[in-house]
Amino acid sequence: MTNQNQPGATGIKADSRAGESGQGRADDDATRYVYDLAEGGAHLKELLGGKGANASEMLNLGIPVPDGFTVTTAACVAATRAGGQWPEGLAEQIRTSLADLEERTGRTLGGSERPLLVSVRSGAVVSMPGMMDTILNLGISDDTVEALGAEADDPRFAWDSYRRFLQMYGEVVEGVPAHAYEDALSAMKRDRGVHNDTDLTAADLRELVQTFKGVSAEYIGTDLPTDPHTQLERAIEAVFASWQNPRAGVYRKAHRIPDDLGTAVNVMQMVFGNRGDTSATGVCFTRNPSTGAKELYGEFLLNAQGEDVVAGIRTPLPLAQMEEALPEAFAQLVETMNRLEVHYGDMQDIEFTVEEGSLYLLQTRSGKRTAAAALKVVRDLEADGVIDRAEALRRIEPAHLDQLLHPAIDPGAHREVLTRGLNASPGAAVGQIVFDSDVAEQRGKAGTPVVLVRWETTPDDIAGTLAAQGVLTAHGGMTSHAAVVARGMGKPCVAGAGQIRIDTDAGTLAVGGVVLHEGDLITLDGSTGEVFAGALDLVPPQLGEDFATIVGWADEIRTLGVRANADTGADAAKAREFGAEGIGLCRTEHMFMAEDRLPAVRAMILAADDSERAQALEALLPMQQDDFTEILSAMSHLPVTIRLLDPPLHEFLPDLVTQALTVQRLELSGDGNAAELARARRLLGQVRSLTEMNPMLGTRGVRLALLYPEIARMQVRAIVRAALAVRAGGGEPVVEIMVPLVAFAEELRRMRAIVTETVAEELSAAGADLDISVGTMIELPRAAVTADEIAEHADFFSFGTNDLTQTGIGISRDDAEGSFLAAYEEGGIVPENPFATIDADGVGELVRIGATKGRAAKAGLKLGVCGEHGGDPASIDLFNRIGLDYVSCSPYRVPIARFAAAQAVLVAQEADAVSS
């Protein structure tokens, strides 16, 4: 029922319209584009967007929400595909729903008596905080402002609403720069000698309205439209268009949200938080989004509208202080927060308005949170019986677990606090000060660590936030745009550091007498809100009890094993600490690159005959043995897959141009003696003989081993001796030897013979026995399509998806990522970087073919992946569906892979349930 005696949106509570048959009409009428609020519910989220569906759901629960209607995502998609032209019937349906809204409220849009004012808000299916547009107070004009003020007995409130509408409409619909209005507002406050917007009088605001009209006309060349129906249509068009704005595109790409979902548009009767000190607006979370603790968390502003809080226009007050200012509304809000969390079974992010003591909820959604908070929330909800463990695992985003691996400031570091702000998003960040989002994006992508420093971030700063190590703002609160976005991305953020003074023209940040310049290093502690000049030392993170508990739940569900790629004992130990079940790839060439080993490696390459080469290999053998001993010890009782030498030999020598210049310098200058010049010429000749036009497809891997089998024999001897040493020390080595770059079954047959013969020799000499598996990497298309032949000589396959992507698609990673690949992504030619997420239809199909053929020839063939895709959640889902045994990734991605493997099982179970 509605109360028609207030000028604001009196809201609707659960009445006879809630839950009517309209809930099912989406399927009955495919051309229906508009739904009244009472016709929706959470089950229509894909059609009504998150905001509209949840507003309807709250109505069904009896929670007070402003009345209104929702234009569907389908309308946005249709309009976008038609170049902005609305689908047939949309305009008429909007007019009909508006007329129904006017009838229910007893108000008229544009009416000179009892005017109806509405908000026009975006509402995507997947929450995208601040990325799209909102217009408030639509319907106010020269014809209605006096009536609104008279009805409320508060002219100041009416003129304040009018100036807010002009600014938002001008920015969002007409493209007037925000600073144009802000400059005019600041100038008036200076002229009146006041600090806050709320100190301006009704007469001041009346004058400001005229000023804003002039600002708008100056930028767009004509007056703003005054017909409210025209304004509404153009506002809806602007919200549709905001789905395509650059910041929304960046956000969708960062969060893997499809580009074709579109946004709904929610048209709701205005409720006014700017009607004096009995009115307020705010944002709250049902739990602390940084820690997950069940505690009061949020902010509010008296005598304000919603954008003032989320945009950081005024620094808000802690929610707890609302109990004193508005006790009845506060008590109702707390009770409603608890109801919504129980109903949705998740932490909620809620926007609310209090109009003259009456509470209204504008929206609720699952709140963005840090990874640490996500773990605690689902663990607590599972303990309370609200969700089960499977649902708890679905709630964790594997890619966001990187947040848990953020470093902290070294407790022993010398700390002189420069300033303090709000601890808006945890973690520590060190980087160069940058004041501009575009510069932050450029420098960040170039590999320079930067900290984005702003008065307050706006949605347009999304790209710079993504590229920065952390964010520092002078203004805004714990629920400001900067805080919400940073938490969602796992970026440390200190917000509302009010002591800092930013001069973007001079490129300086000042705190008291300390002045820092753009490019100077700064350190943020997002966990404490402290800011430090210079670069403080950071220490690795410590994973807590919540992590250990929930990753254990993942391990109970997943079927894919998770190994790590590690080349040193320290890396292997770290991988085991993160839960790796073995080493899926140990690259022996990295050991050869060490500075103390290069002379011996080069001696082997430059050997004049077999005798010299044998001597050089004998010098390398104990070094390799020590390396393998460390790794096998760290992974005792777990499998370790050691890849024999893979790169071409010239990689261990100076490059051709450098060595040629060295010879030329010695020849021209006479520096050095004849022997030195002879050595340099000899090295140049060897470099020339080994240099290839396309070394990635040249003499490397198994090809090199078959040409120089003594190299492979040395490595195998080192592996066997290391394994026996580990066993003698009480460990239990599990060794797998992997032959790289096999294209022909005959290559592997011959190579296996070399390996097994060498192993037998070493074991016979030691009087010992040891089981060692021999397998190969599948990294060439021919190997994948002839996997049945290759499997006859293999105990296991490991798909090297990095090279398989290069050879399967026909692109060089080093060249492509620096040239056309980014343009391909942005242009939609490829959905994403195929080196980050596997090309499922191409390279993924090669993996499927190889796995299917390999197991057809040898049923017990072990199958794994050792490319970087082994740590990518989307790729892991594919590998699980193909039926691989394990994935292998970098040590720090092991926790992500464990979660992703569990979620892959849950996704498969859901798909099976639907199909059955």
N, C-alpha and C positions, 0 to 999 in steps of 0.2 A: 504494500500500500504506500502511497506517496503523500507527503505533507506539502501542501501547495502554498504555505504561508511564508516561506523563506525565499529570499532571492536566489540562494544557491541551489545546487542539485540536492534535493531532499533525499535522494537515494532511494533504492528499493530493497526491501527485505523479502524473505521468502513469502510469496503470495500465490494466488490461484494460478498465475501464469507460469510459475516455475515448474519445469518438468513436463510441460505439455507435449503434445505429439510432434511439435516442430523439431524435436531432437532427432527424429529419424528422417527428416525431409531432405538431407543432403544426398541420400542415395536415390530418393524418389524423383528429384528434379535436378538434373545436372546443370541447368542454366540458372539456378538460384545462386545469387552472389551476396545477399545480405541477410543477416540473422539478428533478430532482437536478442537482447541479453538473456532473457528468460528461456530462449529456445536452445541454448547451448549447454556445454558441460565439458569436462576434461576429456571425454572420449572423442570430441571433435577438434582436438588440438591441431591436427594437420590442416584442417580447413579454416579454423578460426584463429590460428596462431596461439602461442602460449598465453599472451595477455588476455585475449578475448575468451578463450576456453576457460582459463582459471577464474576470470571475473564471473563467468556464468556459473562455474562450480561453486564459488563462494556464495553466490545468490541462492543456489540450491541448498546450501548449508545454513541459510538464514543469517548470513553475515551482511551487514549494510554496505552496499556498493552503489555508486551513482548509476542511474538508469542510462540506457544507451543501446547501440546496435553495432554490429561488426561487419565490415566489408571483407570478404574472404580472401585467402591467399590465391585461390583460383582466379579471382578477378585481377589481382596484381599480375599473375603469370600471363593471363590473356592479354592484358594491356601492354605488358612489356614486350611480348612477342609481336604485337601489332604496332610497335613503335610509339606507344603512348596512347593510342586510340582505345577508348573504353569498349568492352564487349557489349553487344546488343542487350538492352534491358537493364544494364547496371544503373544508369542515371535515374530511370523510372523507379527502380527498387529502392534507391537511396531516398528519393522524394517521398515514397510511401512510408518507409521506416521513420523518416524525419517527422512526417505528419502524425504517425502513431506516437512517437516520443512526445511531440507537442501536446497531443491529446492527453497522454498519461500524466504529464507534468502540469498541465494547465498553463503552459507558457508557449511563446511564439518566437522563433528565430527571427530577429530583426524587429520584433514588436515594440511599439512605443510604451506599452504597458506590460508589466510582467514579462520582460524579455527573457528568452532562453539563450544561455551561453553554453558552448560545448568545448570539449577538448578533442583534438584529433591526434591520435597516437599510433605509432607503428606497433606491430606485434608479430614478430617472426615465430616460426615453429620452434626453432632452437634459439634460446635467449642470446641476444647480442647487445649487451648493455651499452647504451649511448651511441651506437653505430648508425642509427637511423633517426628520423626526425619527428618532432612533436610540435604542435601549435596549441596553445592554451587561450581561453577567453574568446574564442571565435563567436561572433554574434554581437560583440560590443561595437558601438559606432557613435557618431554624433547624435543619432536618433534615439539611441538606447541608454547612453551613459547616465543621463540625468535621471531617467526612470529607475535604473539600477541603484543609483545613489540614494534616491528618495525612498525606495522600498526598504533599503537596508538602514536608512537613516544615517548614512555614512558616505558623504560625497567623496571623501579621500579614497576610500576603498574602491569606488567605481573608477575614479581617474587613474588609480594605480593599476587596476586591471586593464584599462584601456592602453596605457603606455606599454605594458607588458605584451599585449596582443600585437600592437604595431611593430614592436621589435622582433618578436618571434615570427610573425607573418612575413615581415620584410626580409629577414635572414633566410628563412626556410623556403618560402615560396618565390620571392622575387630576387633572391641572391644578393641582397645588400650586405656588405661586410659587417660583421658583428661589432668591430671596433668603432664603426661610425656612430652607432647608437651609444656604445659605452663611453665614447669620448664626450658626447653631448650630455650624458648623465653625469659624468665626472665633473664636467665644466659647471653644471648647475649646482652640484654639491659644494664645489669650491666657492662659487659665487655666493651661496647661502651660508657658507661657513659651517657646514655639517659634514659628518663622516659617513653616516648610514643612510640608505635609501629611505628607511622608515622615519627619518627626521624631516623629510620633505612634506610640506603641507599640501592640502587639496589644491590650492591656487598654484603652487609650484608644479604639481603634476599636470594640472590643466595646461599650463604653459609648455611643459615638457612634451605633451601630446602634440601640440602644434609644431614644436621643434622636430619631433620624430617624423611627422608628416613631411616636413621640408627636407629632412635627410633622405627619406625614401624617394621623394620626387627628384631630388638631385641625382641620385644614382640610377634610377630606372627611367628617367625622362618624362614621367607622367605621374599623376596621383595614383595612390593605391585604390583598387576597386572598393566600393563601399557597400555593394549589395551582398548581404551575408550568404545567400545561396551560391552566388558566384565564388565567394571566398571559400565556402565549404568544398565545392568541386575542385577548386585549384589547390586547396590544402590536401585533399585526398590524392590528387595527381602528384603533388610534391612528395607525399609519403611513399607512394608507389615508386617514384623515381629515386628516392633515397636508398632503395634496395640495391641500386646500381652505383651508388656513390663510391669513390675510391676507398674510403676508410672501411666501409662495409665489406668491400671485396677483399681488402687486406685481412680483416678479422676472419672472414669465412675461410680464407686460405690457411690462416694460422691454426684454425680450429677444425679444419676439414669438414666444413659445412657445405653441402651442395649449393651451386649457384642458381639452381632452377626451382627452389622452393617458394620464392616470393615472400612477401610480407602481407599480413592482414592489416586492416586499418580500423581502429576502434574509435567510434564517435560516442562520447559519453557526456552527460550533463555535468557542467562544472560544479565542483565543490570548492569553496574558497577558504584557503588557509590564511588569507591576508585581510581578514575582517577584524583585526584588532587583537588584543592580548588574550582573548578567549578562543582564538583560532591559531592553528599551527599546521605545519607539514613536516613529514619526516620519513626516514628509511630505517628499518630495523631488520635484524636477523634473529632467528630463533636460537641460534648458537653463535659462538664466536667464530667467524669465518677464517681467522688466522690459526686458531688453536683447536677448534672443535669443541671447546668447553661449553657446557650447558649453563649459560649465563646471559644476563641482559646485555644486548649489544645493539647499538644504533644511535642515531642522532636526530635532532629535530630543531626547527626554528619557529618561534612565535611570529605571528603576523607575516607570513611568507607564503610563496607558492613553491610547488615541488621542485621546479628546476633550480631554485636557489640552493637546495641541498646538494643534489647530485652534480651540479655544475660548479660547486664551490664558490658561488657568488658571495655568500656570506659564510663565515665560519660558524658551524652549528654547535648546539649544546649537546652534551651526553644525554642519552635517553632517560637515564635515571632521574635527571632533574625535571622531567615532565611530570613525575609523580606529585611534585609540589605545585607546579604551575597549573596542571590540568588533571587533578586526581581521578575524577570519574572516567574521563577518556583514557587515562593511563591504565586504570584497572581493567577496563574493557579491552584495551589493546593487548595486554599481557595474556588475558584469558584467550583471546582470539589467536594469538601467536601459538599457544600450546595446542589449540584445537587444529590449526592448520598443519602443524608438524605431524601430529598423530594421523590426520586424514591423509596426507600425502606420503607419510612414512619417510620424510626427508627434511633436512634443514631448509627453511624457507627464507627468502629475501622478500620483504614486504614494503610497499609504499603506502603511506596513509596520509589522510588530511583530517584535521579537526576543524569543523566550522561552527563557531559559537558554541563550543562544548560538545558537539555531536561528532562521533567518530565515523569515518568512512574509509574503507580500504579500496585503493585504486588498482592494485595488482599484487599477486603473489607468484613466486616462481622458485624453483630450486636454486639455492644461493650458490654463487661462485665461491670457491674456497681454495685454500692451499692444499697441497697433497697431504701434509701432516694433519690438517683439520679433517680432510676427507676420510683418512684412516680412522681417526678417533670417532668421528660421527657414526660411521657404519659399524664400528665395533660396539659402540654404546647402544645403537639401535638394535643390533643383533642380540646383545645381552638383555635388552628390555623386551625382546620378543616381538618387536615391531616389524623386522624383516628377517629373512633367513640368510644363511651364509652365501648361497648362490646369488641372491639379490645384492648382498653386500659387495660381492666381487664385481657385479655388473656396474655398480656405482663408481668404481675406481677407474679413472682414465689412465691406462698404462703409460702413455706418452708424458703425462704430467708428473709421473713419479720422479722425473729429473729434479723436481723441486726438492725432494728429500736429500738429494745429493749436493745441494748447494753448500758451499763452504761458509764458515763463520770466521769472525775476527779472532786471531790468535789471542787467547787469554793473557799470554805473557807480553803482548805488544804494548809499547808505550802509547797510552791513549790520552790525548788532550782534546777534549770535546770542543768543536768549533761552535756548534749549535745543536738544538734538539727540536724535533717535531713529533708527529704521531707515528707510532710503529705500525704503519698501514699494511705492510706486506713483508714477511720475514726473509732472512737471509742477508748475506753481506755482499757488497759490490764495490769494486775499485775501477775507476776509469777516468778519462779526461772529461772535464766539464764541457758540455755543449748546450747551447741555449735554444737551438732551432731543431725541430723534429726532422726536417729534410736533411740537415747536416748530420744529425745522429744516425739516420738511416744510411747515408753515404759512407760515413767513417766506420760504422759498425759492420757493414757488408765488406768493407775493405780489410777487416780484421783488427781494427783499432778499438780497444775497450773504451766505451764512453758511458758517462752518466748524464742522462737528460735532465736538465734543470729548467723548470718553468715556474711562472707565477702560479698557474694551475693548468693542467693538461686539459685538452678538449678531445672529442672523438677524432678530430683530424690528426692528432698526434700518434695514432695507433702504429704507423710504420716505424716511427722513431722509437716508440716504446719497445717494439719487438726487437729492434736492433741494439738497444742499450743494455748495459749490464744492470742498471737500476734507474730509479726515477726519484727526483727530489723536487717537491713543490713548496712554494711559500704560503700557499693558501689551500683551503679545502680540508675536509675531514676524513674520518675513517670510512665513510660511504661515498666519498667523492668519486668522480670518474677515474682519477689516477689510481686510487686505492683499489677499486673494484677490478679494473683491467689488469693492474699489476699482479694482484692475487691470482686472477684467473690464468695468467701466463707464467706464474712462478718467478716474477721479477721482484727483487727487493725494492721497497718503496718507503720513503719518509715523506709524509704529507704535512701540510700546515706548519712548516717551519717559519713562523711569523717574524723571526728576527732577521732573516736574510733580505737583502735589498738587491734586486736584479736590475741591471742596466744593460739591456740587450744592444743598444747602440754602441756603448763603450765596450761591450763584451766582458762585463765584470759581475762578480757576486761579492757583496760586502756583508760582513757581520761585525758590527762594532767598528773597530779600527783595522780589521783584517780584510784585505781585498784580494780576491782570487780572480784570475783571468781565464778566459776560454782557452782550453787546452791544458790547464793545470790539473793535476791529479787530485782526486777527492775520494773518500771512502764513506760508504753508507752502511749503517747497521739497521736494517729494516725490522729486526726483532726488538730493538730497544728504542728506535727513533733517533739515535745519535748520528751526528755527522762529523767527520774528521777531515782536516786538510792533509793532503799527501796520501801516499799509498801505505796502508797498514798490511801486515802479513796476515794471510788467511790460513785456516786449517781445515782439513776435510771434515765432513759432517759425521754425526753419530746417529745411527739408526736406532729408533726407540722400540719400546715394547709393542706399541700398536702395529708397527711394521712387521715385527717378527710374528705376531699372532696372525695377522691377515695374510701374509705371504705363505704362512703354513696352510691356511685354508685353500689358497690357490694351488699349492702343491698337492693337496688331496684330490683336486679335481682334474688337473691337467694330465694329459697323456704324452705330450711332447717332452722329451728331455731338454735341458738347457745347459749348454756348455759355454766356455768362453774362449776367445782368441787371446793368447798370451805368449809372449816370447821370452819372458824372464821369470825367475823364481818369485820376484816381488809381485809381478802382475798375476801370476798363478795363485799366490797366497791371497791377494785381494779378491780375485775371482771366487775363490772358495769361500771367503768371508761373505760374499754376496749370494752364496748358494749355488754356484756353478757345480755341475755334476761331472766335470771333466774339462779337458782342453780339446776343443774341436779343430783348432788350427794353431800350430806352433811354427812360425816362419823362421827357418834357420838362416836365411840370408841376412836378417837383421843382426844376428850375432856376428856375421862377417864384417859388418859395417863399422864395428867398434874401432876406435882409433888405434888401440894397441894390437889389433889383429890385421889391419889393412896391409902392413908390410908383408906378413906371411901369406895373405891372400894374393897380393901382387906377385910375390915370389913364385907362387904356384902358377899363376897365369903366364908369367914371363919365362918359365922354365924352358931351357933349350932342348931338353930331352926328358925321357921318362924318369931317369934317375933323379934329376933336379926336382921334377914335379913330385916325385915320391917323398923326397926330403921335406919339401914345403908342406905337403899334406900331413906328414908325421908331426910337424910343428903345430899344425892346426888341430890335430886330433884331440890332445888333452884339453885344449880350450873348449872345443865343442862338447867334450865329455863333461866338463864342469858345468856348462850351461844346462845340459840335459839332466844332470844329477839334481840341480836345484829345482827344476820344474817337476821332475818325477817325484822328488821328495815332497814338494808342496802338494802334489796331487796323488799321494799314496792311496792305493785302493780304487782310484778313479781313472778312467781312460784318458790317455794323452795321445793326440794325433799329431805326429811330427811330419811336416812336409819337407821332402828333400829339396835341395837348392832349386829355386825357380827362375830368378832373373838371369838375363844374359851376362856373360863375364865382363863386358865392357863397363857395366855399371860400377864395378869396383876399381876402375881406372879413371884418371882425369879425362875430361871431355876432350874431343878432338881439337877444337879451336884453342883451348887453354894450353894443351901440350904443344901444339904447333907454334904458338907464340913463345913458349918457354924455349924451344929449340932455336927459334929465330933470335931471341934475345941473347942466348949464349953464343950463337954464331957471330952476331954483329958486335957485341960488346967485348968479347974476349974474356968475359968473366968465367971463373972456374977453370978446371983443367980439362985435358983431353978425355980423361976417363968419365968425368961428369957429363960432358957433351955426348959421348958415346952412349952412356946410359939413357940420356934424354932422347936421343935419336931412336934407340932401340925400343923405348917405351912408346914413342910416337908411332913407330911401325906396327907395334902390337895393337895399339888403339885403332889404327887404320884397318888392320886386318879383322878386328872384331866388330867394328862399327857397321851397323846395318841400317838400311833405309826405314824399315818398320820392325824395330826390335821386339815389339809386343807379340808379333807373329813370327819371330825369327828363331834363332838358336837359343832356346831356353827350355827349362823344365825337363821333361823326359828326353827331348832331343839332345840337350847338352849332356845328360847323364849317359846316353847311349854312345855319344862321341867320346866322352871322357869318363868311362865307368869308374876309374880310380877315385874320382871325387865322391860319387855315391857310396863306394865301398868304405871310404874314410868316415863318412857320416854314419853309415850303418854300424860300423865298429864302435864309434863313439856312443851311439844310442845303446847298443847292447852292453857295453862296459858300464855305462851310467846306470842302466837298469839293474845290473848285478850288484853294483856298489850300493844302490838304494836298498836292495833286498838284504844285503849283508848288514846294513845299518838298522834293520828291523822294519823297513817299509815294504810295501807291496806294489811294485810298478805294474801298470797295465798299458802296454805299448802298442800303438798303431802307426805304421809307416805309410805315408801317403805320397804317391807319385803324381806330380803335376803335369798338366797340359797334354794329357793323353788324347789322341784322336783316333788311333787304330788299335785294335785288340792285340795285334802283334807287338806293338810297343810295350804294352803292359806285360805281355807274356814274357818277353825278354828281360824286362826290368825286374819282374818278380823273381826270375831265376837268379839274377845278380844279387838281389836282396836276401833271398832265402839261403843261397850258397854262403854268403858272407856271415849271416846269422849263425848258420850251422858251424862254420869254422870257429867263430868266437866262442860259442857254447861248448864245442868240443875241447878247445884249448883250456877253458875254465872248468871243465867237468861239471857243467850245470845244465839245467833245462829252463826254458822260458818260452811261453806262447807269445808270438808276435803276429799281429794281423797285418796284412798288406792290402792296400786299396788305392783308389785314385780319385782325383778331383774331376768332376764333370764340369768343364768350363768352356767347351767348344760345342757348337751345334751338332757336328758330326758325332761327337761322343754321345750326345743325348739320343740321337736317332739310331745309333748302333749299340745302345747300352746293353742289349741282350748278348752281343758278341763279347763286349768288354767284361761283362759280369762273370764270364767263365773263368777269369783270371783274378777276380777281385773278391776280397772279404767284405768290403764296404765301398760305398760311393759317398763322396762329400761334394755337394753342388757348390762350386765357386761362382756365386751369382754376380760378383763384381765383373769378372771377365766374361761370364756368359752373357751379361747384359751388353758389354762392348761388342762381342763377336756376334751375338744374336741380333742386335739392332743395327750393328755396323757403324758405331760411333765411338770415338775416343773420348773417354771421360774428361781428361785434362783439357782437351780442346772444346768439347761440347759445353761443359759447364761455364767456360769463360767466354762463350760466344752465343750460339743460337738457342741453347736449351732453355734459358730463362725466357726468351721471347716466345718459344714454343709453349711454355707453361702459361704465360700471360695471355697468349692468343688462343688458348684452348686446343691447340694441336695435340698436346699430350696432357693428360689430367694432372700429372705431377712428375717430379724428377724421377726417372726410372732407376736412378742409382740410389735413391732414398727409399722408395716404395716400388716393389717389383712390378714390372710390366706383366700383369696377370695373363693377358691374352696372347702375348708373344713369348717372352722369356719364361713366364710361369708355365706356359704350355710345354716348353722344352723340358722343364723340370718334371712335369707330369709324365711326359713321354719317357724320359730317362728312368724315372722311378718305376713306371709300369713295365717297361721292357726289361729292366734289370731284375725285378722280382719275378717276372715270368720265367726268366732263365735260371734264377737262383732264389728260391723262396725265402731263405733266411738272410738275404742281403740286407745289411744295415745301411740306412739312408739318412744323411744329414745335410745341413746347409752351413757353410762357413763364411759366406759373404756378409757384408754389412746389413743386408736385409734380415739377417737372423735376429736383429734387435728391433725391427720395425713391426709394430702391432698389426698393421694391415697385411704385411707380407706373412707374418706368422700365422694369421688366420688361413691364408692360402696353403701354406705348408702343412698345416694341420689337416685341411681337407684332402690334400694329396695323399697323406698318410706317411709322412716322413717320421723318423724315429727321434730326431733331435734337431735343434738349431744351435748355432754358436755365434756369439757376438762379443763386443768389447766388455771387459769386466764391469764397467759402470752401467751397462745396459742389461746386465743379467736380471736384476729385479724387475725391470720392465718386461723382459721376455717371459719371466715366470708368470706375471699377471696376465700378459697377453695370451699365453698358451692356455691358461685356465678359461679366459673369456672366449677363446676360440671354441672350446668344448661346449660352453654354455650356448653360444650362437648356433653351433651345429645341433644341439639338442632342441633348441627352439624351432629351427628349420624342420627337423624331423617331426616335431609335434604338429606343425602346421600342415606338412605334406600328408600326414596320416589322418 
